[in-house]
Amino acid sequence: MRASRDEFIEQSVQMAALAGWSSDLVEGYEAYLEKKVPHRKAEPETIREKPDDERGEPLFKAVEKVQKANEGKG
């Protein structure tokens, strides 16, 4: 049984918090997932493979942006 979209996002955010991420980073990750995780359609969509260098690139950039913002606060 697959988790619903909301359950997936909630579990991912909880794992990030348990991993010791800062609250700002966890909030940014949650916002990213809310924006990028698609709602399920009636028909399953085929998974399109991306080249390895494209996987995770938007998340990496988001993490860098939050880290730079946090450095400015310190």
PDB file of N, CA, C and O in Angstrom, chain B, residues numbered from 101:
ATOM      1  N   MET B 101       0.844  -1.182   0.000  1.00  0.00           N
ATOM      2  CA  MET B 101       0.000   0.000   0.000  1.00  0.00           C
ATOM      3  C   MET B 101       0.890   1.246   0.000  1.00  0.00           C
ATOM      4  O   MET B 101       1.808   1.367   0.810  1.00  0.00           O
ATOM      5  N   ARG B 102       0.610   2.144  -0.895  1.00  0.00           N
ATOM      6  CA  ARG B 102       1.404   3.360  -1.010  1.00  0.00           C
ATOM      7  C   ARG B 102       0.871   4.433  -0.071  1.00  0.00           C
ATOM      8  O   ARG B 102      -0.328   4.518   0.195  1.00  0.00           O
ATOM      9  N   ALA B 103       1.771   5.227   0.408  1.00  0.00           N
ATOM     10  CA  ALA B 103       1.379   6.353   1.258  1.00  0.00           C
ATOM     11  C   ALA B 103       0.776   7.447   0.391  1.00  0.00           C
ATOM     12  O   ALA B 103       1.160   7.620  -0.766  1.00  0.00           O
ATOM     13  N   SER B 104      -0.156   8.171   0.950  1.00  0.00           N
ATOM     14  CA  SER B 104      -0.721   9.295   0.209  1.00  0.00           C
ATOM     15  C   SER B 104       0.336  10.389   0.093  1.00  0.00           C
ATOM     16  O   SER B 104       1.363  10.351   0.771  1.00  0.00           O
ATOM     17  N   ARG B 105       0.075  11.344  -0.755  1.00  0.00           N
ATOM     18  CA  ARG B 105       1.000  12.461  -0.967  1.00  0.00           C
ATOM     19  C   ARG B 105       1.279  13.172   0.349  1.00  0.00           C
ATOM     20  O   ARG B 105       2.436  13.432   0.679  1.00  0.00           O
ATOM     21  N   ASP B 106       0.228  13.488   1.105  1.00  0.00           N
ATOM     22  CA  ASP B 106       0.401  14.200   2.376  1.00  0.00           C
ATOM     23  C   ASP B 106       1.175  13.366   3.393  1.00  0.00           C
ATOM     24  O   ASP B 106       2.008  13.893   4.131  1.00  0.00           O
ATOM     25  N   GLU B 107       0.897  12.057   3.428  1.00  0.00           N
ATOM     26  CA  GLU B 107       1.641  11.184   4.339  1.00  0.00           C
ATOM     27  C   GLU B 107       3.118  11.130   3.963  1.00  0.00           C
ATOM     28  O   GLU B 107       3.991  11.158   4.831  1.00  0.00           O
ATOM     29  N   PHE B 108       3.388  11.053   2.662  1.00  0.00           N
ATOM     30  CA  PHE B 108       4.767  11.025   2.184  1.00  0.00           C
ATOM     31  C   PHE B 108       5.507  12.291   2.614  1.00  0.00           C
ATOM     32  O   PHE B 108       6.624  12.223   3.129  1.00  0.00           O
ATOM     33  N   ILE B 109       4.872  13.449   2.399  1.00  0.00           N
ATOM     34  CA  ILE B 109       5.504  14.716   2.761  1.00  0.00           C
ATOM     35  C   ILE B 109       5.727  14.780   4.267  1.00  0.00           C
ATOM     36  O   ILE B 109       6.801  15.176   4.717  1.00  0.00           O
ATOM     37  N   GLU B 110       4.725  14.394   5.044  1.00  0.00           N
ATOM     38  CA  GLU B 110       4.845  14.433   6.509  1.00  0.00           C
ATOM     39  C   GLU B 110       5.973  13.522   6.989  1.00  0.00           C
ATOM     40  O   GLU B 110       6.770  13.916   7.841  1.00  0.00           O
ATOM     41  N   GLN B 111       6.043  12.300   6.444  1.00  0.00           N
ATOM     42  CA  GLN B 111       7.100  11.370   6.848  1.00  0.00           C
ATOM     43  C   GLN B 111       8.481  11.880   6.442  1.00  0.00           C
ATOM     44  O   GLN B 111       9.444  11.737   7.196  1.00  0.00           O
ATOM     45  N   SER B 112       8.579  12.470   5.259  1.00  0.00           N
ATOM     46  CA  SER B 112       9.864  12.995   4.799  1.00  0.00           C
ATOM     47  C   SER B 112      10.341  14.133   5.689  1.00  0.00           C
ATOM     48  O   SER B 112      11.522  14.212   6.027  1.00  0.00           O
ATOM     49  N   VAL B 113       9.422  15.012   6.066  1.00  0.00           N
ATOM     50  CA  VAL B 113       9.767  16.142   6.926  1.00  0.00           C
ATOM     51  C   VAL B 113      10.166  15.639   8.319  1.00  0.00           C
ATOM     52  O   VAL B 113      11.108  16.158   8.919  1.00  0.00           O
ATOM     53  N   GLN B 114       9.456  14.639   8.829  1.00  0.00           N
ATOM     54  CA  GLN B 114       9.807  14.078  10.138  1.00  0.00           C
ATOM     55  C   GLN B 114      11.197  13.449  10.107  1.00  0.00           C
ATOM     56  O   GLN B 114      11.969  13.604  11.053  1.00  0.00           O
ATOM     57  N   MET B 115      11.520  12.744   9.028  1.00  0.00           N
ATOM     58  CA  MET B 115      12.851  12.143   8.920  1.00  0.00           C
ATOM     59  C   MET B 115      13.938  13.212   8.860  1.00  0.00           C
ATOM     60  O   MET B 115      15.009  13.053   9.447  1.00  0.00           O
ATOM     61  N   ALA B 116      13.657  14.302   8.147  1.00  0.00           N
ATOM     62  CA  ALA B 116      14.627  15.392   8.069  1.00  0.00           C
ATOM     63  C   ALA B 116      14.849  16.003   9.448  1.00  0.00           C
ATOM     64  O   ALA B 116      15.983  16.307   9.818  1.00  0.00           O
ATOM     65  N   ALA B 117      13.775  16.182  10.207  1.00  0.00           N
ATOM     66  CA  ALA B 117      13.896  16.740  11.552  1.00  0.00           C
ATOM     67  C   ALA B 117      14.672  15.784  12.458  1.00  0.00           C
ATOM     68  O   ALA B 117      15.509  16.219  13.249  1.00  0.00           O
ATOM     69  N   LEU B 118      14.400  14.503  12.345  1.00  0.00           N
ATOM     70  CA  LEU B 118      15.108  13.515  13.161  1.00  0.00           C
ATOM     71  C   LEU B 118      16.583  13.422  12.786  1.00  0.00           C
ATOM     72  O   LEU B 118      17.420  13.055  13.611  1.00  0.00           O
ATOM     73  N   ALA B 119      16.891  13.754  11.549  1.00  0.00           N
ATOM     74  CA  ALA B 119      18.281  13.710  11.089  1.00  0.00           C
ATOM     75  C   ALA B 119      19.082  14.907  11.599  1.00  0.00           C
ATOM     76  O   ALA B 119      20.290  14.994  11.377  1.00  0.00           O
ATOM     77  N   GLY B 120      18.406  15.821  12.278  1.00  0.00           N
ATOM     78  CA  GLY B 120      19.119  16.942  12.872  1.00  0.00           C
ATOM     79  C   GLY B 120      19.162  18.185  12.015  1.00  0.00           C
ATOM     80  O   GLY B 120      19.955  19.087  12.285  1.00  0.00           O
ATOM     81  N   TRP B 121      18.330  18.260  10.982  1.00  0.00           N
ATOM     82  CA  TRP B 121      18.305  19.454  10.144  1.00  0.00           C
ATOM     83  C   TRP B 121      17.785  20.626  10.964  1.00  0.00           C
ATOM     84  O   TRP B 121      16.972  20.436  11.869  1.00  0.00           O
ATOM     85  N   SER B 122      18.242  21.826  10.662  1.00  0.00           N
ATOM     86  CA  SER B 122      17.751  23.017  11.343  1.00  0.00           C
ATOM     87  C   SER B 122      16.285  23.227  10.979  1.00  0.00           C
ATOM     88  O   SER B 122      15.811  22.740   9.952  1.00  0.00           O
ATOM     89  N   SER B 123      15.573  23.961  11.839  1.00  0.00           N
ATOM     90  CA  SER B 123      14.145  24.170  11.587  1.00  0.00           C
ATOM     91  C   SER B 123      13.911  24.927  10.280  1.00  0.00           C
ATOM     92  O   SER B 123      12.935  24.660   9.579  1.00  0.00           O
ATOM     93  N   ASP B 124      14.796  25.868   9.945  1.00  0.00           N
ATOM     94  CA  ASP B 124      14.664  26.601   8.685  1.00  0.00           C
ATOM     95  C   ASP B 124      14.814  25.666   7.482  1.00  0.00           C
ATOM     96  O   ASP B 124      14.082  25.777   6.498  1.00  0.00           O
ATOM     97  N   LEU B 125      15.761  24.760   7.579  1.00  0.00           N
ATOM     98  CA  LEU B 125      15.993  23.822   6.491  1.00  0.00           C
ATOM     99  C   LEU B 125      14.821  22.852   6.357  1.00  0.00           C
ATOM    100  O   LEU B 125      14.414  22.518   5.244  1.00  0.00           O
ATOM    101  N   VAL B 126      14.279  22.400   7.489  1.00  0.00           N
ATOM    102  CA  VAL B 126      13.125  21.501   7.467  1.00  0.00           C
ATOM    103  C   VAL B 126      11.923  22.209   6.841  1.00  0.00           C
ATOM    104  O   VAL B 126      11.210  21.616   6.031  1.00  0.00           O
ATOM    105  N   GLU B 127      11.697  23.457   7.207  1.00  0.00           N
ATOM    106  CA  GLU B 127      10.578  24.220   6.636  1.00  0.00           C
ATOM    107  C   GLU B 127      10.765  24.414   5.130  1.00  0.00           C
ATOM    108  O   GLU B 127       9.810  24.298   4.362  1.00  0.00           O
ATOM    109  N   GLY B 128      11.986  24.707   4.715  1.00  0.00           N
ATOM    110  CA  GLY B 128      12.265  24.866   3.298  1.00  0.00           C
ATOM    111  C   GLY B 128      12.060  23.574   2.527  1.00  0.00           C
ATOM    112  O   GLY B 128      11.546  23.582   1.408  1.00  0.00           O
ATOM    113  N   TYR B 129      12.464  22.464   3.131  1.00  0.00           N
ATOM    114  CA  TYR B 129      12.293  21.152   2.512  1.00  0.00           C
ATOM    115  C   TYR B 129      10.805  20.825   2.370  1.00  0.00           C
ATOM    116  O   TYR B 129      10.373  20.305   1.342  1.00  0.00           O
ATOM    117  N   GLU B 130      10.027  21.134   3.408  1.00  0.00           N
ATOM    118  CA  GLU B 130       8.588  20.884   3.360  1.00  0.00           C
ATOM    119  C   GLU B 130       7.937  21.714   2.248  1.00  0.00           C
ATOM    120  O   GLU B 130       7.105  21.209   1.495  1.00  0.00           O
ATOM    121  N   ALA B 131       8.320  22.978   2.152  1.00  0.00           N
ATOM    122  CA  ALA B 131       7.775  23.843   1.097  1.00  0.00           C
ATOM    123  C   ALA B 131       8.164  23.308  -0.282  1.00  0.00           C
ATOM    124  O   ALA B 131       7.356  23.323  -1.210  1.00  0.00           O
ATOM    125  N   TYR B 132       9.401  22.839  -0.409  1.00  0.00           N
ATOM    126  CA  TYR B 132       9.864  22.259  -1.671  1.00  0.00           C
ATOM    127  C   TYR B 132       9.010  21.044  -2.042  1.00  0.00           C
ATOM    128  O   TYR B 132       8.566  20.913  -3.183  1.00  0.00           O
ATOM    129  N   LEU B 133       8.784  20.153  -1.064  1.00  0.00           N
ATOM    130  CA  LEU B 133       7.991  18.958  -1.343  1.00  0.00           C
ATOM    131  C   LEU B 133       6.551  19.316  -1.699  1.00  0.00           C
ATOM    132  O   LEU B 133       5.969  18.733  -2.614  1.00  0.00           O
ATOM    133  N   GLU B 134       5.981  20.273  -0.978  1.00  0.00           N
ATOM    134  CA  GLU B 134       4.606  20.700  -1.269  1.00  0.00           C
ATOM    135  C   GLU B 134       4.494  21.177  -2.717  1.00  0.00           C
ATOM    136  O   GLU B 134       3.485  20.941  -3.382  1.00  0.00           O
ATOM    137  N   LYS B 135       5.521  21.837  -3.187  1.00  0.00           N
ATOM    138  CA  LYS B 135       5.501  22.390  -4.542  1.00  0.00           C
ATOM    139  C   LYS B 135       5.789  21.326  -5.603  1.00  0.00           C
ATOM    140  O   LYS B 135       5.176  21.329  -6.670  1.00  0.00           O
ATOM    141  N   LYS B 136       6.723  20.416  -5.310  1.00  0.00           N
ATOM    142  CA  LYS B 136       7.225  19.505  -6.340  1.00  0.00           C
ATOM    143  C   LYS B 136       6.587  18.118  -6.368  1.00  0.00           C
ATOM    144  O   LYS B 136       6.590  17.476  -7.418  1.00  0.00           O
ATOM    145  N   VAL B 137       6.041  17.632  -5.247  1.00  0.00           N
ATOM    146  CA  VAL B 137       5.461  16.291  -5.238  1.00  0.00           C
ATOM    147  C   VAL B 137       4.084  16.372  -5.887  1.00  0.00           C
ATOM    148  O   VAL B 137       3.200  17.062  -5.379  1.00  0.00           O
ATOM    149  N   PRO B 138       3.894  15.674  -7.006  1.00  0.00           N
ATOM    150  CA  PRO B 138       2.630  15.794  -7.733  1.00  0.00           C
ATOM    151  C   PRO B 138       1.487  15.082  -7.019  1.00  0.00           C
ATOM    152  O   PRO B 138       1.684  14.124  -6.272  1.00  0.00           O
ATOM    153  N   HIS B 139       0.299  15.586  -7.277  1.00  0.00           N
ATOM    154  CA  HIS B 139      -0.893  14.887  -6.809  1.00  0.00           C
ATOM    155  C   HIS B 139      -1.084  13.685  -7.723  1.00  0.00           C
ATOM    156  O   HIS B 139      -0.765  13.732  -8.911  1.00  0.00           O
ATOM    157  N   ARG B 140      -1.599  12.631  -7.161  1.00  0.00           N
ATOM    158  CA  ARG B 140      -1.799  11.416  -7.962  1.00  0.00           C
ATOM    159  C   ARG B 140      -2.929  11.619  -8.963  1.00  0.00           C
ATOM    160  O   ARG B 140      -3.932  12.271  -8.676  1.00  0.00           O
ATOM    161  N   LYS B 141      -2.742  11.055 -10.120  1.00  0.00           N
ATOM    162  CA  LYS B 141      -3.762  11.078 -11.155  1.00  0.00           C
ATOM    163  C   LYS B 141      -4.481   9.737 -11.142  1.00  0.00           C
ATOM    164  O   LYS B 141      -4.009   8.779 -10.529  1.00  0.00           O
ATOM    165  N   ALA B 142      -5.602   9.673 -11.807  1.00  0.00           N
ATOM    166  CA  ALA B 142      -6.358   8.425 -11.863  1.00  0.00           C
ATOM    167  C   ALA B 142      -5.531   7.321 -12.519  1.00  0.00           C
ATOM    168  O   ALA B 142      -5.526   6.178 -12.062  1.00  0.00           O
ATOM    169  N   GLU B 143      -4.842   7.675 -13.581  1.00  0.00           N
ATOM    170  CA  GLU B 143      -3.985   6.717 -14.276  1.00  0.00           C
ATOM    171  C   GLU B 143      -2.549   6.879 -13.787  1.00  0.00           C
ATOM    172  O   GLU B 143      -2.057   8.004 -13.696  1.00  0.00           O
ATOM    173  N   PRO B 144      -1.871   5.785 -13.471  1.00  0.00           N
ATOM    174  CA  PRO B 144      -0.471   5.922 -13.038  1.00  0.00           C
ATOM    175  C   PRO B 144       0.392   6.474 -14.166  1.00  0.00           C
ATOM    176  O   PRO B 144       0.262   6.076 -15.324  1.00  0.00           O
ATOM    177  N   GLU B 145       1.260   7.383 -13.805  1.00  0.00           N
ATOM    178  CA  GLU B 145       2.167   7.986 -14.780  1.00  0.00           C
ATOM    179  C   GLU B 145       3.454   7.185 -14.804  1.00  0.00           C
ATOM    180  O   GLU B 145       3.931   6.728 -13.765  1.00  0.00           O
ATOM    181  N   THR B 146       4.012   7.018 -15.988  1.00  0.00           N
ATOM    182  CA  THR B 146       5.269   6.283 -16.066  1.00  0.00           C
ATOM    183  C   THR B 146       6.387   7.156 -15.507  1.00  0.00           C
ATOM    184  O   THR B 146       6.361   8.381 -15.629  1.00  0.00           O
ATOM    185  N   ILE B 147       7.339   6.520 -14.909  1.00  0.00           N
ATOM    186  CA  ILE B 147       8.472   7.241 -14.335  1.00  0.00           C
ATOM    187  C   ILE B 147       9.498   7.464 -15.434  1.00  0.00           C
ATOM    188  O   ILE B 147       9.970   6.525 -16.075  1.00  0.00           O
ATOM    189  N   ARG B 148       9.824   8.715 -15.630  1.00  0.00           N
ATOM    190  CA  ARG B 148      10.835   9.056 -16.624  1.00  0.00           C
ATOM    191  C   ARG B 148      12.173   9.194 -15.913  1.00  0.00           C
ATOM    192  O   ARG B 148      12.317   9.969 -14.967  1.00  0.00           O
ATOM    193  N   GLU B 149      13.122   8.448 -16.375  1.00  0.00           N
ATOM    194  CA  GLU B 149      14.451   8.499 -15.781  1.00  0.00           C
ATOM    195  C   GLU B 149      15.171   9.775 -16.200  1.00  0.00           C
ATOM    196  O   GLU B 149      15.072  10.215 -17.345  1.00  0.00           O
ATOM    197  N   LYS B 150      15.883  10.348 -15.269  1.00  0.00           N
ATOM    198  CA  LYS B 150      16.716  11.510 -15.565  1.00  0.00           C
ATOM    199  C   LYS B 150      18.172  11.079 -15.454  1.00  0.00           C
ATOM    200  O   LYS B 150      18.491  10.152 -14.709  1.00  0.00           O
ATOM    201  N   PRO B 151      19.038  11.733 -16.177  1.00  0.00           N
ATOM    202  CA  PRO B 151      20.465  11.436 -16.002  1.00  0.00           C
ATOM    203  C   PRO B 151      20.878  11.716 -14.549  1.00  0.00           C
ATOM    204  O   PRO B 151      20.301  12.576 -13.883  1.00  0.00           O
ATOM    205  N   ASP B 152      21.867  10.987 -14.080  1.00  0.00           N
ATOM    206  CA  ASP B 152      22.302  11.113 -12.692  1.00  0.00           C
ATOM    207  C   ASP B 152      22.614  12.552 -12.288  1.00  0.00           C
ATOM    208  O   ASP B 152      22.343  12.941 -11.152  1.00  0.00           O
ATOM    209  N   ASP B 153      23.173  13.340 -13.188  1.00  0.00           N
ATOM    210  CA  ASP B 153      23.572  14.689 -12.821  1.00  0.00           C
ATOM    211  C   ASP B 153      22.374  15.625 -12.648  1.00  0.00           C
ATOM    212  O   ASP B 153      22.529  16.708 -12.084  1.00  0.00           O
ATOM    213  N   GLU B 154      21.191  15.241 -13.116  1.00  0.00           N
ATOM    214  CA  GLU B 154      20.015  16.083 -12.965  1.00  0.00           C
ATOM    215  C   GLU B 154      19.201  15.725 -11.715  1.00  0.00           C
ATOM    216  O   GLU B 154      18.392  16.534 -11.261  1.00  0.00           O
ATOM    217  N   ARG B 155      19.400  14.548 -11.165  1.00  0.00           N
ATOM    218  CA  ARG B 155      18.643  14.128  -9.995  1.00  0.00           C
ATOM    219  C   ARG B 155      19.071  14.939  -8.791  1.00  0.00           C
ATOM    220  O   ARG B 155      20.262  15.071  -8.509  1.00  0.00           O
ATOM    221  N   GLY B 156      18.100  15.480  -8.086  1.00  0.00           N
ATOM    222  CA  GLY B 156      18.375  16.174  -6.844  1.00  0.00           C
ATOM    223  C   GLY B 156      18.972  17.556  -6.996  1.00  0.00           C
ATOM    224  O   GLY B 156      19.229  18.215  -5.989  1.00  0.00           O
ATOM    225  N   GLU B 157      19.199  18.016  -8.195  1.00  0.00           N
ATOM    226  CA  GLU B 157      19.824  19.325  -8.389  1.00  0.00           C
ATOM    227  C   GLU B 157      18.992  20.462  -7.779  1.00  0.00           C
ATOM    228  O   GLU B 157      19.568  21.314  -7.103  1.00  0.00           O
ATOM    229  N   PRO B 158      17.658  20.519  -7.984  1.00  0.00           N
ATOM    230  CA  PRO B 158      16.884  21.606  -7.373  1.00  0.00           C
ATOM    231  C   PRO B 158      16.966  21.583  -5.847  1.00  0.00           C
ATOM    232  O   PRO B 158      17.063  22.637  -5.218  1.00  0.00           O
ATOM    233  N   LEU B 159      16.927  20.395  -5.248  1.00  0.00           N
ATOM    234  CA  LEU B 159      17.021  20.297  -3.795  1.00  0.00           C
ATOM    235  C   LEU B 159      18.390  20.757  -3.322  1.00  0.00           C
ATOM    236  O   LEU B 159      18.495  21.455  -2.313  1.00  0.00           O
ATOM    237  N   PHE B 160      19.445  20.370  -4.043  1.00  0.00           N
ATOM    238  CA  PHE B 160      20.792  20.781  -3.673  1.00  0.00           C
ATOM    239  C   PHE B 160      20.910  22.304  -3.672  1.00  0.00           C
ATOM    240  O   PHE B 160      21.505  22.889  -2.766  1.00  0.00           O
ATOM    241  N   LYS B 161      20.337  22.938  -4.696  1.00  0.00           N
ATOM    242  CA  LYS B 161      20.379  24.396  -4.769  1.00  0.00           C
ATOM    243  C   LYS B 161      19.576  25.027  -3.643  1.00  0.00           C
ATOM    244  O   LYS B 161      19.983  26.047  -3.087  1.00  0.00           O
ATOM    245  N   ALA B 162      18.437  24.429  -3.301  1.00  0.00           N
ATOM    246  CA  ALA B 162      17.613  24.957  -2.208  1.00  0.00           C
ATOM    247  C   ALA B 162      18.352  24.845  -0.876  1.00  0.00           C
ATOM    248  O   ALA B 162      18.302  25.760  -0.054  1.00  0.00           O
ATOM    249  N   VAL B 163      19.031  23.734  -0.667  1.00  0.00           N
ATOM    250  CA  VAL B 163      19.793  23.533   0.566  1.00  0.00           C
ATOM    251  C   VAL B 163      20.920  24.551   0.648  1.00  0.00           C
ATOM    252  O   VAL B 163      21.153  25.134   1.707  1.00  0.00           O
ATOM    253  N   GLU B 164      21.625  24.769  -0.465  1.00  0.00           N
ATOM    254  CA  GLU B 164      22.705  25.762  -0.481  1.00  0.00           C
ATOM    255  C   GLU B 164      22.182  27.151  -0.136  1.00  0.00           C
ATOM    256  O   GLU B 164      22.816  27.886   0.621  1.00  0.00           O
ATOM    257  N   LYS B 165      21.038  27.508  -0.683  1.00  0.00           N
ATOM    258  CA  LYS B 165      20.444  28.824  -0.448  1.00  0.00           C
ATOM    259  C   LYS B 165      20.109  29.010   1.026  1.00  0.00           C
ATOM    260  O   LYS B 165      20.378  30.067   1.595  1.00  0.00           O
ATOM    261  N   VAL B 166      19.526  27.994   1.645  1.00  0.00           N
ATOM    262  CA  VAL B 166      19.172  28.076   3.068  1.00  0.00           C
ATOM    263  C   VAL B 166      20.433  28.138   3.921  1.00  0.00           C
ATOM    264  O   VAL B 166      20.483  28.888   4.896  1.00  0.00           O
ATOM    265  N   GLN B 167      21.444  27.364   3.566  1.00  0.00           N
ATOM    266  CA  GLN B 167      22.694  27.380   4.330  1.00  0.00           C
ATOM    267  C   GLN B 167      23.356  28.747   4.264  1.00  0.00           C
ATOM    268  O   GLN B 167      23.860  29.236   5.275  1.00  0.00           O
ATOM    269  N   LYS B 168      23.363  29.370   3.094  1.00  0.00           N
ATOM    270  CA  LYS B 168      23.942  30.706   2.956  1.00  0.00           C
ATOM    271  C   LYS B 168      23.155  31.721   3.786  1.00  0.00           C
ATOM    272  O   LYS B 168      23.745  32.604   4.410  1.00  0.00           O
ATOM    273  N   ALA B 169      21.835  31.597   3.795  1.00  0.00           N
ATOM    274  CA  ALA B 169      20.992  32.504   4.588  1.00  0.00           C
ATOM    275  C   ALA B 169      21.277  32.320   6.081  1.00  0.00           C
ATOM    276  O   ALA B 169      21.320  33.293   6.834  1.00  0.00           O
ATOM    277  N   ASN B 170      21.471  31.080   6.498  1.00  0.00           N
ATOM    278  CA  ASN B 170      21.759  30.805   7.906  1.00  0.00           C
ATOM    279  C   ASN B 170      23.131  31.338   8.311  1.00  0.00           C
ATOM    280  O   ASN B 170      23.309  31.778   9.447  1.00  0.00           O
ATOM    281  N   GLU B 171      24.098  31.303   7.403  1.00  0.00           N
ATOM    282  CA  GLU B 171      25.424  31.832   7.706  1.00  0.00           C
ATOM    283  C   GLU B 171      25.356  33.331   7.966  1.00  0.00           C
ATOM    284  O   GLU B 171      26.076  33.848   8.820  1.00  0.00           O
ATOM    285  N   GLY B 172      24.501  34.024   7.238  1.00  0.00           N
ATOM    286  CA  GLY B 172      24.350  35.461   7.418  1.00  0.00           C
ATOM    287  C   GLY B 172      23.739  35.820   8.763  1.00  0.00           C
ATOM    288  O   GLY B 172      23.981  36.909   9.284  1.00  0.00           O
ATOM    289  N   LYS B 173      22.948  34.914   9.331  1.00  0.00           N
ATOM    290  CA  LYS B 173      22.303  35.164  10.625  1.00  0.00           C
ATOM    291  C   LYS B 173      23.282  35.007  11.781  1.00  0.00           C
ATOM    292  O   LYS B 173      23.127  35.642  12.825  1.00  0.00           O
ATOM    293  N   GLY B 174      24.294  34.155  11.591  1.00  0.00           N
ATOM    294  CA  GLY B 174      25.224  33.805  12.657  1.00  0.00           C
ATOM    295  C   GLY B 174      26.132  34.921  12.982  1.00  0.00           C
ATOM    296  O   GLY B 174      26.982  34.789  13.863  1.00  0.00           O
TER     297      GLY B 174
END
